[in-house]
Every structure is written in structure tokens, then in C-alpha cells.
Amino acid sequence: MMDLNRETDLVVVLDVDTLDEALAIVDACGGCEWFKAGSQLFTRTGPECVAALKARGKRVFLDLKFHDIPNTVAHAARAAADLGADLITLHALGGSRMIHAAREAVEGSQTRILAVTVLTSHSDAALREDLGLHETSMAAVGRLARLAVGAGAHGVVCSPREIMPVREILGEDALVVTPGIRPAWAEKDDQERVMTPAEARAAGADLIVVGRPILKHENPAEAVASIREELRG
């Protein structure tokens, strides 16, 4: 069932190589609250990028997709919480023990855990032939989402086409975060299974993750304002 009244917020992607570039994007994006630091920026700049974003009063989605033995992931999750990351990601394929260990490690902090179910680059054939999962990507996403939240994850990351079935599986309390969002005025680039911000909100997303439509716009603040206006309905 579509929830046209759900409050959905915007996360701007900071896929750049330097802290100066990242902060220039932050400053250009007007009143946007959420920013995503992924492997590219974090590997180049380290924890400094999180500290710099927090110093500007921003909320940080640290997207490093932890996947290791439970003890290692627990220590990484605690380290991310100590940095002040608001959201962190891990792979649901790491299993329930790993997810539970990460959840225990962040208890008492503001940090929430998101599980990545199936990467959008994986086709059904890749799941079957490379990973040995004899189910469709949609079925795998639902199964892993249920496993992850049952083990302690606060929510999941999924593609736009999976928002509604994941929301039906997890209910209203779990966080659902989705990339692959393209405003009606933006080019699709190399994305095929996309939704507009309003469609993602209606489907049940809590946060939408947007990169190129904002970063390539001649006026990023205008792009942010347009997307957030659409999210407000």
C-alpha cells in the first residue's frame, strides 16, 4: 500500500577524491542535512571526512559495507559509531551472527545499521552462477532483509523496485534507503530501474540517495531544493 504521507529525506552522494571537493559540494547543496561518504572518499581522506561533515552540523551516511567475521565487523561498527556516523552499512550476506555483533557494538550510540541485501549489479544469473543462490534477486532481497532486521539491523538498502515488497516484509519501523533515484527533469545516465523522488516516497522509502542529478546540475542548491520540494509533496 502506498504511503503518500511518509516523510522521506534526501542524502547527497559525495563520490569525490578530496575533502575540499566534498566540502564544496556540501556548501553548494543549500540546506541538505544528509551526506553519504563511501569507499572512494573514505579511502582517500580517512576519518577526517566524517569529522569535517559533523563539524558542519551534517548527518553522515558512512557507506563502507562491512563484511567480515563477527568480531572484526563489531570493532569496525564501534569505530564508525565513535566517529559519529549516523548510518553505516554492512552486507546482509555476512549472516545473522555478524549483524547481531555489529548491532551490539553500536548500542548506546546514535549510529544505526543498514544491511545491503543484493547489490544492484547482480543479475539473477549472477546470483545463481557466482554466489550459488538459487532464487531470484527479488526473493533474495526479501529473505535477506528479514534475516538482517531480525538479527538487529535497523533497516536495509534496496533498489527502487524493491521498496514496496521490502516495506511489506519489514513493516513501518525499519529504515528503507534507496539509491537509483532520478527526478523527472534529470537524465537516467546508466540507471535503468529508477524512480522519481515522489514515487520513492509513495513506495515507502525513508531516505533517497542521489548523486549525479545534483552534482552535474549547474546549480546544486536549486537541484536539492527541487528534490526536497517534491519529497514534501
N, C-alpha and C positions, 0 to 999 in steps of 0.2 A: 504494500500500500504506500502510495506517495505521501510524504510528509512535507507539504508546502510551507509549513511554519517552522521547520528546523532551522536553527541558527548555524550557519556554515561560515567558516572564516578562510582567509587566503594565506597560503605560505608561498613566499617568493624564493626561488631556487638561486643559490649562489655558486654556480658551477664555473668558477674562475680560478686563476692560478696565484693571485696575490691578495694580501689583505687589503691593500689600497683599492684594488678593483672591487673587492667585496663591499667595502665600506662606502665606496662611491655609489654602488647600487642601492645600498641601504638608505643613503642620504637622498637619492633620487626618487625613492619609492614612497615619498609622502608619509602618510600615517600608518603604513602597514606595520603590523605588530610581529608577525611570524616570518622567520627566515630559515632556510634549510642549508646547512653545511654538510656536504657529502664527502666522499673519499678524496675527490680531487683537491678541494680546498683544505681539508684537514691534513692530508698527507703533505701538502706544500707548506702550510703555516702552523700546524700543530694546535695545541690547546689555545694559543693566542687568539685564534679566530672566534672561539666561543666567548672568551673573556671580553673581547672587543665588542661583540654584539650585546652581551649582557650589560656592558658599561653604557651602551646607548639605550638601555631600557627595553631591549627586544627579547622576544621569546625564541628559543633556539631548538630547532628540529635537527638533531645530530644523527645523520643517516649513514651509519657505518656497517650496518647489517652483520652484527656479531654472529659467528657460527663456529663453535669450538666445544671442548669438553666443558661440563658444567662449572667446574672451579674457575677455569680461565674466563669464561663469559661472566661469571659472577663478579670477579675482580674488575673486568672491563666496565661492566654496568655501574659498579660503585664508583669507579674513576670518573665516568661520564656524569654521574649524579653530583660528585664533588666539584666538577667543573661548572655545574649549574645548568646543564642541558635539561630542557623541559620535556622533550621527547627523544627517545633513542629507538633504534631498530635492531632486531635480530631475526635470524632465519627460523621460521617455524619448523623446517626440516631438521633443526638441531634436536628436536624432541622435547618431551614434557619435562624431563629432569633438568635440562639446560634452561628452559624457560622459567621453571619454578625457582631455580637458583638465582637467576637474574632478578626476578621479582623480589625475592627475599633480600637481595643485595641493595635494592633501591628503597626499601621500606624506610619510612621516616623522612624521605626527601620529597621534593616536588616532581621528581622525574617519573614519567610514565613510559611504559614499554609498548612498542608496536611490533607485531610479528609480520614479517613478509612471508606470504604463503607461496605463491608461484610467480617467478619473475615473468614479466610480460614478454620477454624474449623467448620463452619456452613455448613451443607448439605442443599439441597433443602427441605428435610423433616423437619429439624430443623427450617428453616425459616418459614415454614408453621405452624408447631405444637407448637413451642416455642415462636416465635415472631409474628405470625399472618400475615406474609407476603405471600400472595397467588400468588407468582411469582417465577420463577427460580432464582438461585443465579446470573446468568449472567444478567438477566433482572433487578434484584435489584441493581446490581453494576452499570449498565448504568444509571438507574434512579437516584440513589443517587449521582453518580459522577456529573451529570448535575446539580442537585439541589445544591450540595456543591460549585461548582465553580461559579454558578450563584449567590450564596449568599456571595461570597467573598474569598473562599478558593483559594490558589494559585495552588493547584493540588490535586492529590489523591494517595493513596497507594492501589495497587491491586495485585492479583496473576499473574504469568506469562501468563496464558491462557487468561487473560482479558486485556492485554496491548493493543493489536490491536483494539478491539472494543471500549475501553475507549479512545484511541487516536483519533479514527474516530469521536467519540461523542464530545470530548473536543477541538479538533484542535491542532495546533502545539505549542501554547503559554503556555498551562497548564503543570505543572510538573506531570510526571508519575513515581512513585517509586515502585519498586517491590522486595519482598523477593523471596524465593524459587528458587534461582539460584545455579546451580551446574556445575562447569567446567567439561569437558569431562573426566578428569583424577580423579575426586572426586567421592566418594560413594554418593548414593542418601540418605542414612540414612533413616529417616521416611518420607521423602518427596516423593510424587508420581508425582504431576503435576509440573515438573521442566523444566527449560530451561538452556541452556548454556549462558555464558555472551554474546557471539556473537549473539545468537538467540534473546536475550532480547533487545540488541541494535537495531537489524534489525526490531524488532516488534515495537519499538518506546519508549523504556524506557529511562528516563533521569538519574536515579540513580538505581543501583542494590545493594541489601543488602545481604551481605554474612557473615556467621558466621563460622560454623564448618569446611568447607573445608580449611579455613585459620587457625583457631585456633588449629585444630588437625594435621595440617601439621608439619613435622619435621623441616621445615624452613619457618616460616610465611612470611618472606620478599620475599622469592622465589615464594610462592603462590600468593602474592599480585602482584609481577612483572608479573607473568604469566597471571593473570586475566586482568591486565591493558593493557598488550600487545595484548591480544585477543580483548579487547574493542577498541583498536586503529585500529584494522582490519588488 
